[in-house]
Amino acid sequence: MQNRNNQNIKVIDVSHHNGTIDWAKVASDGVKGAYIKLTEGTTFLDKNHMIII
């Protein structure tokens, strides 16, 4: 695993198991990105975490 330092970018991993996410609070904690699980095969689509750009 890479050592943490001031050059690392903070990224989180989220899914429907995390419930509602306060994205403003996440951003204020220095998080710059997120991996978001939106599907599980063809039977599940997590509409709570869909972000349309």
ModelCIF file with pLDDT and N, C-alpha, C, O atoms, coordinates in Angstrom:
data_MODEL
#
_entry.id   MODEL 
#
_entity.id                         1 
_entity.type                       polymer 
_entity.pdbx_number_of_molecules   1 
#
_entity_poly.entity_id                      1 
_entity_poly.type                           'polypeptide(L)' 
_entity_poly.nstd_linkage                   no 
_entity_poly.nstd_monomer                   no 
_entity_poly.pdbx_seq_one_letter_code       MQNRNNQNIKVIDVSHHNGTIDWAKVASDGVKGAYIKLTEGTTFLDKNHMIII 
_entity_poly.pdbx_seq_one_letter_code_can   MQNRNNQNIKVIDVSHHNGTIDWAKVASDGVKGAYIKLTEGTTFLDKNHMIII 
_entity_poly.pdbx_strand_id                 A 
#
loop_
_entity_poly_seq.entity_id 
_entity_poly_seq.num 
_entity_poly_seq.mon_id 
_entity_poly_seq.hetero 
1 1  MET n 
1 2  GLN n 
1 3  ASN n 
1 4  ARG n 
1 5  ASN n 
1 6  ASN n 
1 7  GLN n 
1 8  ASN n 
1 9  ILE n 
1 10 LYS n 
1 11 VAL n 
1 12 ILE n 
1 13 ASP n 
1 14 VAL n 
1 15 SER n 
1 16 HIS n 
1 17 HIS n 
1 18 ASN n 
1 19 GLY n 
1 20 THR n 
1 21 ILE n 
1 22 ASP n 
1 23 TRP n 
1 24 ALA n 
1 25 LYS n 
1 26 VAL n 
1 27 ALA n 
1 28 SER n 
1 29 ASP n 
1 30 GLY n 
1 31 VAL n 
1 32 LYS n 
1 33 GLY n 
1 34 ALA n 
1 35 TYR n 
1 36 ILE n 
1 37 LYS n 
1 38 LEU n 
1 39 THR n 
1 40 GLU n 
1 41 GLY n 
1 42 THR n 
1 43 THR n 
1 44 PHE n 
1 45 LEU n 
1 46 ASP n 
1 47 LYS n 
1 48 ASN n 
1 49 HIS n 
1 50 MET n 
1 51 ILE n 
1 52 ILE n 
1 53 ILE n 
#
_struct_asym.id          A 
_struct_asym.entity_id   1 
#
loop_
_ma_qa_metric.id 
_ma_qa_metric.mode 
_ma_qa_metric.name 
_ma_qa_metric.software_group_id 
_ma_qa_metric.type 
1 global pLDDT . pLDDT 
2 local  pLDDT . pLDDT 
#
_ma_qa_metric_global.metric_id      1 
_ma_qa_metric_global.metric_value   78.85 
_ma_qa_metric_global.model_id       1 
_ma_qa_metric_global.ordinal_id     1 
#
loop_
_ma_qa_metric_local.label_asym_id 
_ma_qa_metric_local.label_comp_id 
_ma_qa_metric_local.label_seq_id 
_ma_qa_metric_local.metric_id 
_ma_qa_metric_local.metric_value 
_ma_qa_metric_local.model_id 
_ma_qa_metric_local.ordinal_id 
A MET 1  2 64.00 1 1  
A GLN 2  2 68.00 1 2  
A ASN 3  2 77.00 1 3  
A ARG 4  2 72.00 1 4  
A ASN 5  2 73.00 1 5  
A ASN 6  2 73.00 1 6  
A GLN 7  2 78.00 1 7  
A ASN 8  2 83.00 1 8  
A ILE 9  2 88.00 1 9  
A LYS 10 2 89.00 1 10 
A VAL 11 2 91.00 1 11 
A ILE 12 2 92.00 1 12 
A ASP 13 2 90.00 1 13 
A VAL 14 2 87.00 1 14 
A SER 15 2 80.00 1 15 
A HIS 16 2 76.00 1 16 
A HIS 17 2 80.00 1 17 
A ASN 18 2 84.00 1 18 
A GLY 19 2 84.00 1 19 
A THR 20 2 86.00 1 20 
A ILE 21 2 87.00 1 21 
A ASP 22 2 91.00 1 22 
A TRP 23 2 90.00 1 23 
A ALA 24 2 93.00 1 24 
A LYS 25 2 94.00 1 25 
A VAL 26 2 93.00 1 26 
A ALA 27 2 93.00 1 27 
A SER 28 2 95.00 1 28 
A ASP 29 2 94.00 1 29 
A GLY 30 2 92.00 1 30 
A VAL 31 2 93.00 1 31 
A LYS 32 2 92.00 1 32 
A GLY 33 2 92.00 1 33 
A ALA 34 2 91.00 1 34 
A TYR 35 2 88.00 1 35 
A ILE 36 2 81.00 1 36 
A LYS 37 2 72.00 1 37 
A LEU 38 2 68.00 1 38 
A THR 39 2 67.00 1 39 
A GLU 40 2 70.00 1 40 
A GLY 41 2 70.00 1 41 
A THR 42 2 72.00 1 42 
A THR 43 2 72.00 1 43 
A PHE 44 2 69.00 1 44 
A LEU 45 2 67.00 1 45 
A ASP 46 2 68.00 1 46 
A LYS 47 2 68.00 1 47 
A ASN 48 2 65.00 1 48 
A HIS 49 2 58.00 1 49 
A MET 50 2 60.00 1 50 
A ILE 51 2 58.00 1 51 
A ILE 52 2 53.00 1 52 
A ILE 53 2 48.00 1 53 
#
loop_
_atom_site.group_PDB 
_atom_site.id 
_atom_site.type_symbol 
_atom_site.label_atom_id 
_atom_site.label_alt_id 
_atom_site.label_comp_id 
_atom_site.label_asym_id 
_atom_site.label_entity_id 
_atom_site.label_seq_id 
_atom_site.pdbx_PDB_ins_code 
_atom_site.Cartn_x 
_atom_site.Cartn_y 
_atom_site.Cartn_z 
_atom_site.occupancy 
_atom_site.B_iso_or_equiv 
_atom_site.pdbx_formal_charge 
_atom_site.auth_seq_id 
_atom_site.auth_comp_id 
_atom_site.auth_asym_id 
_atom_site.auth_atom_id 
_atom_site.pdbx_PDB_model_num 
ATOM 1   N N  . MET A 1 1  ? 0.844   -1.181 0.000   1.00 64.00 ? 1  MET A N  1 
ATOM 2   C CA . MET A 1 1  ? 0.000   0.000  0.000   1.00 64.00 ? 1  MET A CA 1 
ATOM 3   C C  . MET A 1 1  ? 0.887   1.242  0.000   1.00 64.00 ? 1  MET A C  1 
ATOM 4   O O  . MET A 1 1  ? 1.933   1.274  0.649   1.00 64.00 ? 1  MET A O  1 
ATOM 5   N N  . GLN A 1 2  ? 0.461   2.244  -0.725  1.00 68.00 ? 2  GLN A N  1 
ATOM 6   C CA . GLN A 1 2  ? 1.207   3.498  -0.806  1.00 68.00 ? 2  GLN A CA 1 
ATOM 7   C C  . GLN A 1 2  ? 1.102   4.263  0.516   1.00 68.00 ? 2  GLN A C  1 
ATOM 8   O O  . GLN A 1 2  ? 0.028   4.332  1.114   1.00 68.00 ? 2  GLN A O  1 
ATOM 9   N N  . ASN A 1 3  ? 2.213   4.832  0.966   1.00 77.00 ? 3  ASN A N  1 
ATOM 10  C CA . ASN A 1 3  ? 2.203   5.653  2.174   1.00 77.00 ? 3  ASN A CA 1 
ATOM 11  C C  . ASN A 1 3  ? 1.444   6.946  1.933   1.00 77.00 ? 3  ASN A C  1 
ATOM 12  O O  . ASN A 1 3  ? 1.495   7.508  0.839   1.00 77.00 ? 3  ASN A O  1 
ATOM 13  N N  . ARG A 1 4  ? 0.745   7.416  2.950   1.00 72.00 ? 4  ARG A N  1 
ATOM 14  C CA . ARG A 1 4  ? 0.032   8.695  2.839   1.00 72.00 ? 4  ARG A CA 1 
ATOM 15  C C  . ARG A 1 4  ? 1.011   9.852  2.975   1.00 72.00 ? 4  ARG A C  1 
ATOM 16  O O  . ARG A 1 4  ? 1.943   9.805  3.777   1.00 72.00 ? 4  ARG A O  1 
ATOM 17  N N  . ASN A 1 5  ? 0.783   10.896 2.176   1.00 73.00 ? 5  ASN A N  1 
ATOM 18  C CA . ASN A 1 5  ? 1.545   12.128 2.308   1.00 73.00 ? 5  ASN A CA 1 
ATOM 19  C C  . ASN A 1 5  ? 0.715   13.263 1.736   1.00 73.00 ? 5  ASN A C  1 
ATOM 20  O O  . ASN A 1 5  ? -0.407  13.035 1.283   1.00 73.00 ? 5  ASN A O  1 
ATOM 21  N N  . ASN A 1 6  ? 1.235   14.469 1.745   1.00 73.00 ? 6  ASN A N  1 
ATOM 22  C CA . ASN A 1 6  ? 0.448   15.615 1.286   1.00 73.00 ? 6  ASN A CA 1 
ATOM 23  C C  . ASN A 1 6  ? 0.263   15.651 -0.231  1.00 73.00 ? 6  ASN A C  1 
ATOM 24  O O  . ASN A 1 6  ? -0.397  16.555 -0.743  1.00 73.00 ? 6  ASN A O  1 
ATOM 25  N N  . GLN A 1 7  ? 0.827   14.692 -0.956  1.00 78.00 ? 7  GLN A N  1 
ATOM 26  C CA . GLN A 1 7  ? 0.651   14.610 -2.399  1.00 78.00 ? 7  GLN A CA 1 
ATOM 27  C C  . GLN A 1 7  ? -0.498  13.671 -2.797  1.00 78.00 ? 7  GLN A C  1 
ATOM 28  O O  . GLN A 1 7  ? -0.912  13.665 -3.956  1.00 78.00 ? 7  GLN A O  1 
ATOM 29  N N  . ASN A 1 8  ? -1.014  12.883 -1.850  1.00 83.00 ? 8  ASN A N  1 
ATOM 30  C CA . ASN A 1 8  ? -2.094  11.935 -2.144  1.00 83.00 ? 8  ASN A CA 1 
ATOM 31  C C  . ASN A 1 8  ? -3.426  12.654 -2.276  1.00 83.00 ? 8  ASN A C  1 
ATOM 32  O O  . ASN A 1 8  ? -3.679  13.647 -1.593  1.00 83.00 ? 8  ASN A O  1 
ATOM 33  N N  . ILE A 1 9  ? -4.272  12.146 -3.156  1.00 88.00 ? 9  ILE A N  1 
ATOM 34  C CA . ILE A 1 9  ? -5.633  12.660 -3.323  1.00 88.00 ? 9  ILE A CA 1 
ATOM 35  C C  . ILE A 1 9  ? -6.569  11.744 -2.545  1.00 88.00 ? 9  ILE A C  1 
ATOM 36  O O  . ILE A 1 9  ? -6.502  10.521 -2.674  1.00 88.00 ? 9  ILE A O  1 
ATOM 37  N N  . LYS A 1 10 ? -7.438  12.340 -1.742  1.00 89.00 ? 10 LYS A N  1 
ATOM 38  C CA . LYS A 1 10 ? -8.371  11.572 -0.918  1.00 89.00 ? 10 LYS A CA 1 
ATOM 39  C C  . LYS A 1 10 ? -9.620  11.220 -1.734  1.00 89.00 ? 10 LYS A C  1 
ATOM 40  O O  . LYS A 1 10 ? -10.309 12.102 -2.248  1.00 89.00 ? 10 LYS A O  1 
ATOM 41  N N  . VAL A 1 11 ? -9.900  9.907  -1.842  1.00 91.00 ? 11 VAL A N  1 
ATOM 42  C CA . VAL A 1 11 ? -11.045 9.387  -2.586  1.00 91.00 ? 11 VAL A CA 1 
ATOM 43  C C  . VAL A 1 11 ? -11.755 8.375  -1.687  1.00 91.00 ? 11 VAL A C  1 
ATOM 44  O O  . VAL A 1 11 ? -11.105 7.640  -0.943  1.00 91.00 ? 11 VAL A O  1 
ATOM 45  N N  . ILE A 1 12 ? -13.091 8.336  -1.754  1.00 92.00 ? 12 ILE A N  1 
ATOM 46  C CA . ILE A 1 12 ? -13.852 7.395  -0.948  1.00 92.00 ? 12 ILE A CA 1 
ATOM 47  C C  . ILE A 1 12 ? -14.593 6.393  -1.837  1.00 92.00 ? 12 ILE A C  1 
ATOM 48  O O  . ILE A 1 12 ? -14.750 6.614  -3.037  1.00 92.00 ? 12 ILE A O  1 
ATOM 49  N N  . ASP A 1 13 ? -15.035 5.313  -1.245  1.00 90.00 ? 13 ASP A N  1 
ATOM 50  C CA . ASP A 1 13 ? -15.775 4.252  -1.924  1.00 90.00 ? 13 ASP A CA 1 
ATOM 51  C C  . ASP A 1 13 ? -17.139 4.165  -1.246  1.00 90.00 ? 13 ASP A C  1 
ATOM 52  O O  . ASP A 1 13 ? -17.207 3.918  -0.042  1.00 90.00 ? 13 ASP A O  1 
ATOM 53  N N  . VAL A 1 14 ? -18.229 4.362  -1.994  1.00 87.00 ? 14 VAL A N  1 
ATOM 54  C CA . VAL A 1 14 ? -19.566 4.352  -1.400  1.00 87.00 ? 14 VAL A CA 1 
ATOM 55  C C  . VAL A 1 14 ? -20.511 3.450  -2.179  1.00 87.00 ? 14 VAL A C  1 
ATOM 56  O O  . VAL A 1 14 ? -20.293 3.152  -3.353  1.00 87.00 ? 14 VAL A O  1 
ATOM 57  N N  . SER A 1 15 ? -21.572 3.022  -1.490  1.00 80.00 ? 15 SER A N  1 
ATOM 58  C CA . SER A 1 15 ? -22.636 2.239  -2.116  1.00 80.00 ? 15 SER A CA 1 
ATOM 59  C C  . SER A 1 15 ? -23.922 2.507  -1.350  1.00 80.00 ? 15 SER A C  1 
ATOM 60  O O  . SER A 1 15 ? -23.938 3.331  -0.435  1.00 80.00 ? 15 SER A O  1 
ATOM 61  N N  . HIS A 1 16 ? -24.998 1.822  -1.713  1.00 76.00 ? 16 HIS A N  1 
ATOM 62  C CA . HIS A 1 16 ? -26.274 2.031  -1.036  1.00 76.00 ? 16 HIS A CA 1 
ATOM 63  C C  . HIS A 1 16 ? -26.202 1.659  0.440   1.00 76.00 ? 16 HIS A C  1 
ATOM 64  O O  . HIS A 1 16 ? -27.046 2.090  1.225   1.00 76.00 ? 16 HIS A O  1 
ATOM 65  N N  . HIS A 1 17 ? -25.213 0.870  0.826   1.00 80.00 ? 17 HIS A N  1 
ATOM 66  C CA . HIS A 1 17 ? -25.053 0.488  2.231   1.00 80.00 ? 17 HIS A CA 1 
ATOM 67  C C  . HIS A 1 17 ? -24.696 1.690  3.110   1.00 80.00 ? 17 HIS A C  1 
ATOM 68  O O  . HIS A 1 17 ? -24.899 1.643  4.324   1.00 80.00 ? 17 HIS A O  1 
ATOM 69  N N  . ASN A 1 18 ? -24.170 2.763  2.517   1.00 84.00 ? 18 ASN A N  1 
ATOM 70  C CA . ASN A 1 18 ? -23.790 3.951  3.276   1.00 84.00 ? 18 ASN A CA 1 
ATOM 71  C C  . ASN A 1 18 ? -24.963 4.870  3.566   1.00 84.00 ? 18 ASN A C  1 
ATOM 72  O O  . ASN A 1 18 ? -24.816 5.819  4.337   1.00 84.00 ? 18 ASN A O  1 
ATOM 73  N N  . GLY A 1 19 ? -26.119 4.620  2.976   1.00 84.00 ? 19 GLY A N  1 
ATOM 74  C CA . GLY A 1 19 ? -27.282 5.482  3.193   1.00 84.00 ? 19 GLY A CA 1 
ATOM 75  C C  . GLY A 1 19 ? -27.107 6.817  2.503   1.00 84.00 ? 19 GLY A C  1 
ATOM 76  O O  . GLY A 1 19 ? -26.364 6.927  1.528   1.00 84.00 ? 19 GLY A O  1 
ATOM 77  N N  . THR A 1 20 ? -27.793 7.838  3.012   1.00 86.00 ? 20 THR A N  1 
ATOM 78  C CA . THR A 1 20 ? -27.711 9.178  2.435   1.00 86.00 ? 20 THR A CA 1 
ATOM 79  C C  . THR A 1 20 ? -26.362 9.801  2.768   1.00 86.00 ? 20 THR A C  1 
ATOM 80  O O  . THR A 1 20 ? -25.921 9.770  3.917   1.00 86.00 ? 20 THR A O  1 
ATOM 81  N N  . ILE A 1 21 ? -25.717 10.362 1.764   1.00 87.00 ? 21 ILE A N  1 
ATOM 82  C CA . ILE A 1 21 ? -24.384 10.950 1.934   1.00 87.00 ? 21 ILE A CA 1 
ATOM 83  C C  . ILE A 1 21 ? -24.484 12.457 1.861   1.00 87.00 ? 21 ILE A C  1 
ATOM 84  O O  . ILE A 1 21 ? -25.091 13.001 0.939   1.00 87.00 ? 21 ILE A O  1 
ATOM 85  N N  . ASP A 1 22 ? -23.895 13.129 2.822   1.00 91.00 ? 22 ASP A N  1 
ATOM 86  C CA . ASP A 1 22 ? -23.825 14.594 2.843   1.00 91.00 ? 22 ASP A CA 1 
ATOM 87  C C  . ASP A 1 22 ? -22.583 14.989 2.038   1.00 91.00 ? 22 ASP A C  1 
ATOM 88  O O  . ASP A 1 22 ? -21.485 15.099 2.584   1.00 91.00 ? 22 ASP A O  1 
ATOM 89  N N  . TRP A 1 23 ? -22.774 15.202 0.726   1.00 90.00 ? 23 TRP A N  1 
ATOM 90  C CA . TRP A 1 23 ? -21.647 15.454 -0.162  1.00 90.00 ? 23 TRP A CA 1 
ATOM 91  C C  . TRP A 1 23 ? -20.904 16.742 0.188   1.00 90.00 ? 23 TRP A C  1 
ATOM 92  O O  . TRP A 1 23 ? -19.693 16.826 -0.019  1.00 90.00 ? 23 TRP A O  1 
ATOM 93  N N  . ALA A 1 24 ? -21.604 17.740 0.711   1.00 93.00 ? 24 ALA A N  1 
ATOM 94  C CA . ALA A 1 24 ? -20.931 18.983 1.124   1.00 93.00 ? 24 ALA A CA 1 
ATOM 95  C C  . ALA A 1 24 ? -19.967 18.695 2.277   1.00 93.00 ? 24 ALA A C  1 
ATOM 96  O O  . ALA A 1 24 ? -18.857 19.225 2.310   1.00 93.00 ? 24 ALA A O  1 
ATOM 97  N N  . LYS A 1 25 ? -20.393 17.862 3.211   1.00 94.00 ? 25 LYS A N  1 
ATOM 98  C CA . LYS A 1 25 ? -19.525 17.500 4.343   1.00 94.00 ? 25 LYS A CA 1 
ATOM 99  C C  . LYS A 1 25 ? -18.342 16.665 3.867   1.00 94.00 ? 25 LYS A C  1 
ATOM 100 O O  . LYS A 1 25 ? -17.219 16.841 4.339   1.00 94.00 ? 25 LYS A O  1 
ATOM 101 N N  . VAL A 1 26 ? -18.600 15.759 2.933   1.00 93.00 ? 26 VAL A N  1 
ATOM 102 C CA . VAL A 1 26 ? -17.527 14.940 2.367   1.00 93.00 ? 26 VAL A CA 1 
ATOM 103 C C  . VAL A 1 26 ? -16.484 15.843 1.714   1.00 93.00 ? 26 VAL A C  1 
ATOM 104 O O  . VAL A 1 26 ? -15.286 15.672 1.938   1.00 93.00 ? 26 VAL A O  1 
ATOM 105 N N  . ALA A 1 27 ? -16.934 16.804 0.908   1.00 93.00 ? 27 ALA A N  1 
ATOM 106 C CA . ALA A 1 27 ? -16.019 17.724 0.228   1.00 93.00 ? 27 ALA A CA 1 
ATOM 107 C C  . ALA A 1 27 ? -15.251 18.585 1.222   1.00 93.00 ? 27 ALA A C  1 
ATOM 108 O O  . ALA A 1 27 ? -14.064 18.849 1.027   1.00 93.00 ? 27 ALA A O  1 
ATOM 109 N N  . SER A 1 28 ? -15.918 19.022 2.283   1.00 95.00 ? 28 SER A N  1 
ATOM 110 C CA . SER A 1 28 ? -15.239 19.870 3.278   1.00 95.00 ? 28 SER A CA 1 
ATOM 111 C C  . SER A 1 28 ? -14.181 19.092 4.056   1.00 95.00 ? 28 SER A C  1 
ATOM 112 O O  . SER A 1 28 ? -13.316 19.689 4.698   1.00 95.00 ? 28 SER A O  1 
ATOM 113 N N  . ASP A 1 29 ? -14.248 17.755 4.001   1.00 94.00 ? 29 ASP A N  1 
ATOM 114 C CA . ASP A 1 29 ? -13.240 16.910 4.650   1.00 94.00 ? 29 ASP A CA 1 
ATOM 115 C C  . ASP A 1 29 ? -12.051 16.657 3.728   1.00 94.00 ? 29 ASP A C  1 
ATOM 116 O O  . ASP A 1 29 ? -11.139 15.910 4.081   1.00 94.00 ? 29 ASP A O  1 
ATOM 117 N N  . GLY A 1 30 ? -12.056 17.277 2.550   1.00 92.00 ? 30 GLY A N  1 
ATOM 118 C CA . GLY A 1 30 ? -10.921 17.160 1.643   1.00 92.00 ? 30 GLY A CA 1 
ATOM 119 C C  . GLY A 1 30 ? -11.026 16.050 0.617   1.00 92.00 ? 30 GLY A C  1 
ATOM 120 O O  . GLY A 1 30 ? -10.064 15.790 -0.107  1.00 92.00 ? 30 GLY A O  1 
ATOM 121 N N  . VAL A 1 31 ? -12.161 15.393 0.537   1.00 93.00 ? 31 VAL A N  1 
ATOM 122 C CA . VAL A 1 31 ? -12.340 14.318 -0.446  1.00 93.00 ? 31 VAL A CA 1 
ATOM 123 C C  . VAL A 1 31 ? -12.473 14.936 -1.837  1.00 93.00 ? 31 VAL A C  1 
ATOM 124 O O  . VAL A 1 31 ? -13.250 15.869 -2.040  1.00 93.00 ? 31 VAL A O  1 
ATOM 125 N N  . LYS A 1 32 ? -11.710 14.408 -2.787  1.00 92.00 ? 32 LYS A N  1 
ATOM 126 C CA . LYS A 1 32 ? -11.696 14.939 -4.146  1.00 92.00 ? 32 LYS A CA 1 
ATOM 127 C C  . LYS A 1 32 ? -12.406 14.054 -5.155  1.00 92.00 ? 32 LYS A C  1 
ATOM 128 O O  . LYS A 1 32 ? -12.603 14.468 -6.297  1.00 92.00 ? 32 LYS A O  1 
ATOM 129 N N  . GLY A 1 33 ? -12.797 12.837 -4.762  1.00 92.00 ? 33 GLY A N  1 
ATOM 130 C CA . GLY A 1 33 ? -13.464 11.937 -5.689  1.00 92.00 ? 33 GLY A CA 1 
ATOM 131 C C  . GLY A 1 33 ? -14.105 10.787 -4.952  1.00 92.00 ? 33 GLY A C  1 
ATOM 132 O O  . GLY A 1 33 ? -13.874 10.582 -3.760  1.00 92.00 ? 33 GLY A O  1 
ATOM 133 N N  . ALA A 1 34 ? -14.930 10.024 -5.691  1.00 91.00 ? 34 ALA A N  1 
ATOM 134 C CA . ALA A 1 34 ? -15.611 8.883  -5.087  1.00 91.00 ? 34 ALA A CA 1 
ATOM 135 C C  . ALA A 1 34 ? -15.796 7.772  -6.105  1.00 91.00 ? 34 ALA A C  1 
ATOM 136 O O  . ALA A 1 34 ? -16.098 8.020  -7.272  1.00 91.00 ? 34 ALA A O  1 
ATOM 137 N N  . TYR A 1 35 ? -15.613 6.558  -5.649  1.00 88.00 ? 35 TYR A N  1 
ATOM 138 C CA . TYR A 1 35 ? -16.011 5.375  -6.394  1.00 88.00 ? 35 TYR A CA 1 
ATOM 139 C C  . TYR A 1 35 ? -17.400 5.037  -5.903  1.00 88.00 ? 35 TYR A C  1 
ATOM 140 O O  . TYR A 1 35 ? -17.602 4.872  -4.700  1.00 88.00 ? 35 TYR A O  1 
ATOM 141 N N  . ILE A 1 36 ? -18.363 4.928  -6.804  1.00 81.00 ? 36 ILE A N  1 
ATOM 142 C CA . ILE A 1 36 ? -19.748 4.723  -6.411  1.00 81.00 ? 36 ILE A CA 1 
ATOM 143 C C  . ILE A 1 36 ? -20.289 3.479  -7.101  1.00 81.00 ? 36 ILE A C  1 
ATOM 144 O O  . ILE A 1 36 ? -20.330 3.407  -8.329  1.00 81.00 ? 36 ILE A O  1 
ATOM 145 N N  . LYS A 1 37 ? -20.706 2.493  -6.297  1.00 72.00 ? 37 LYS A N  1 
ATOM 146 C CA . LYS A 1 37 ? -21.320 1.296  -6.860  1.00 72.00 ? 37 LYS A CA 1 
ATOM 147 C C  . LYS A 1 37 ? -22.777 1.602  -7.154  1.00 72.00 ? 37 LYS A C  1 
ATOM 148 O O  . LYS A 1 37 ? -23.557 1.868  -6.240  1.00 72.00 ? 37 LYS A O  1 
ATOM 149 N N  . LEU A 1 38 ? -23.146 1.564  -8.431  1.00 68.00 ? 38 LEU A N  1 
ATOM 150 C CA . LEU A 1 38 ? -24.513 1.893  -8.839  1.00 68.00 ? 38 LEU A CA 1 
ATOM 151 C C  . LEU A 1 38 ? -25.322 0.695  -9.291  1.00 68.00 ? 38 LEU A C  1 
ATOM 152 O O  . LEU A 1 38 ? -26.552 0.746  -9.304  1.00 68.00 ? 38 LEU A O  1 
ATOM 153 N N  . THR A 1 39 ? -24.653 -0.377 -9.660  1.00 67.00 ? 39 THR A N  1 
ATOM 154 C CA . THR A 1 39 ? -25.384 -1.527 -10.180 1.00 67.00 ? 39 THR A CA 1 
ATOM 155 C C  . THR A 1 39 ? -24.857 -2.812 -9.552  1.00 67.00 ? 39 THR A C  1 
ATOM 156 O O  . THR A 1 39 ? -23.759 -2.857 -8.997  1.00 67.00 ? 39 THR A O  1 
ATOM 157 N N  . GLU A 1 40 ? -25.674 -3.848 -9.658  1.00 70.00 ? 40 GLU A N  1 
ATOM 158 C CA . GLU A 1 40 ? -25.247 -5.186 -9.266  1.00 70.00 ? 40 GLU A CA 1 
ATOM 159 C C  . GLU A 1 40 ? -25.851 -6.135 -10.291 1.00 70.00 ? 40 GLU A C  1 
ATOM 160 O O  . GLU A 1 40 ? -27.012 -6.530 -10.188 1.00 70.00 ? 40 GLU A O  1 
ATOM 161 N N  . GLY A 1 41 ? -25.053 -6.486 -11.264 1.00 70.00 ? 41 GLY A N  1 
ATOM 162 C CA . GLY A 1 41 ? -25.575 -7.285 -12.361 1.00 70.00 ? 41 GLY A CA 1 
ATOM 163 C C  . GLY A 1 41 ? -26.641 -6.505 -13.116 1.00 70.00 ? 41 GLY A C  1 
ATOM 164 O O  . GLY A 1 41 ? -26.476 -5.316 -13.390 1.00 70.00 ? 41 GLY A O  1 
ATOM 165 N N  . THR A 1 42 ? -27.717 -7.169 -13.445 1.00 72.00 ? 42 THR A N  1 
ATOM 166 C CA . THR A 1 42 ? -28.816 -6.505 -14.152 1.00 72.00 ? 42 THR A CA 1 
ATOM 167 C C  . THR A 1 42 ? -30.041 -6.339 -13.263 1.00 72.00 ? 42 THR A C  1 
ATOM 168 O O  . THR A 1 42 ? -31.097 -5.915 -13.731 1.00 72.00 ? 42 THR A O  1 
ATOM 169 N N  . THR A 1 43 ? -29.902 -6.674 -11.973 1.00 72.00 ? 43 THR A N  1 
ATOM 170 C CA . THR A 1 43 ? -31.077 -6.689 -11.097 1.00 72.00 ? 43 THR A CA 1 
ATOM 171 C C  . THR A 1 43 ? -31.140 -5.535 -10.110 1.00 72.00 ? 43 THR A C  1 
ATOM 172 O O  . THR A 1 43 ? -32.147 -5.391 -9.418  1.00 72.00 ? 43 THR A O  1 
ATOM 173 N N  . PHE A 1 44 ? -30.107 -4.708 -10.018 1.00 69.00 ? 44 PHE A N  1 
ATOM 174 C CA . PHE A 1 44 ? -30.088 -3.642 -9.021  1.00 69.00 ? 44 PHE A CA 1 
ATOM 175 C C  . PHE A 1 44 ? -29.522 -2.361 -9.610  1.00 69.00 ? 44 PHE A C  1 
ATOM 176 O O  . PHE A 1 44 ? -28.486 -2.387 -10.274 1.00 69.00 ? 44 PHE A O  1 
ATOM 177 N N  . LEU A 1 45 ? -30.192 -1.246 -9.374  1.00 67.00 ? 45 LEU A N  1 
ATOM 178 C CA . LEU A 1 45 ? -29.714 0.075  -9.769  1.00 67.00 ? 45 LEU A CA 1 
ATOM 179 C C  . LEU A 1 45 ? -29.915 1.003  -8.586  1.00 67.00 ? 45 LEU A C  1 
ATOM 180 O O  . LEU A 1 45 ? -31.047 1.226  -8.159  1.00 67.00 ? 45 LEU A O  1 
ATOM 181 N N  . ASP A 1 46 ? -28.823 1.551  -8.049  1.00 68.00 ? 46 ASP A N  1 
ATOM 182 C CA . ASP A 1 46 ? -28.877 2.422  -6.880  1.00 68.00 ? 46 ASP A CA 1 
ATOM 183 C C  . ASP A 1 46 ? -29.189 3.848  -7.326  1.00 68.00 ? 46 ASP A C  1 
ATOM 184 O O  . ASP A 1 46 ? -28.279 4.607  -7.656  1.00 68.00 ? 46 ASP A O  1 
ATOM 185 N N  . LYS A 1 47 ? -30.445 4.207  -7.337  1.00 68.00 ? 47 LYS A N  1 
ATOM 186 C CA . LYS A 1 47 ? -30.881 5.538  -7.784  1.00 68.00 ? 47 LYS A CA 1 
ATOM 187 C C  . LYS A 1 47 ? -30.538 6.630  -6.788  1.00 68.00 ? 47 LYS A C  1 
ATOM 188 O O  . LYS A 1 47 ? -30.545 7.807  -7.146  1.00 68.00 ? 47 LYS A O  1 
ATOM 189 N N  . ASN A 1 48 ? -30.237 6.270  -5.546  1.00 65.00 ? 48 ASN A N  1 
ATOM 190 C CA . ASN A 1 48 ? -29.883 7.275  -4.529  1.00 65.00 ? 48 ASN A CA 1 
ATOM 191 C C  . ASN A 1 48 ? -28.533 7.916  -4.773  1.00 65.00 ? 48 ASN A C  1 
ATOM 192 O O  . ASN A 1 48 ? -28.299 9.043  -4.338  1.00 65.00 ? 48 ASN A O  1 
ATOM 193 N N  . HIS A 1 49 ? -27.641 7.224  -5.458  1.00 58.00 ? 49 HIS A N  1 
ATOM 194 C CA . HIS A 1 49 ? -26.292 7.749  -5.646  1.00 58.00 ? 49 HIS A CA 1 
ATOM 195 C C  . HIS A 1 49 ? -25.967 8.057  -7.093  1.00 58.00 ? 49 HIS A C  1 
ATOM 196 O O  . HIS A 1 49 ? -24.804 8.283  -7.426  1.00 58.00 ? 49 HIS A O  1 
ATOM 197 N N  . MET A 1 50 ? -26.960 8.071  -7.957  1.00 60.00 ? 50 MET A N  1 
ATOM 198 C CA . MET A 1 50 ? -26.716 8.433  -9.345  1.00 60.00 ? 50 MET A CA 1 
ATOM 199 C C  . MET A 1 50 ? -26.442 9.923  -9.454  1.00 60.00 ? 50 MET A C  1 
ATOM 200 O O  . MET A 1 50 ? -27.171 10.741 -8.892  1.00 60.00 ? 50 MET A O  1 
ATOM 201 N N  . ILE A 1 51 ? -25.407 10.265 -10.166 1.00 58.00 ? 51 ILE A N  1 
ATOM 202 C CA . ILE A 1 51 ? -25.057 11.663 -10.400 1.00 58.00 ? 51 ILE A CA 1 
ATOM 203 C C  . ILE A 1 51 ? -25.048 11.879 -11.908 1.00 58.00 ? 51 ILE A C  1 
ATOM 204 O O  . ILE A 1 51 ? -24.303 11.215 -12.629 1.00 58.00 ? 51 ILE A O  1 
ATOM 205 N N  . ILE A 1 52 ? -25.857 12.788 -12.374 1.00 53.00 ? 52 ILE A N  1 
ATOM 206 C CA . ILE A 1 52 ? -25.902 13.078 -13.809 1.00 53.00 ? 52 ILE A CA 1 
ATOM 207 C C  . ILE A 1 52 ? -25.124 14.355 -14.056 1.00 53.00 ? 52 ILE A C  1 
ATOM 208 O O  . ILE A 1 52 ? -25.409 15.398 -13.467 1.00 53.00 ? 52 ILE A O  1 
ATOM 209 N N  . ILE A 1 53 ? -24.148 14.261 -14.926 1.00 48.00 ? 53 ILE A N  1 
ATOM 210 C CA . ILE A 1 53 ? -23.283 15.411 -15.213 1.00 48.00 ? 53 ILE A CA 1 
ATOM 211 C C  . ILE A 1 53 ? -23.696 16.028 -16.530 1.00 48.00 ? 53 ILE A C  1 
ATOM 212 O O  . ILE A 1 53 ? -23.099 17.012 -16.965 1.00 48.00 ? 53 ILE A O  1 
#
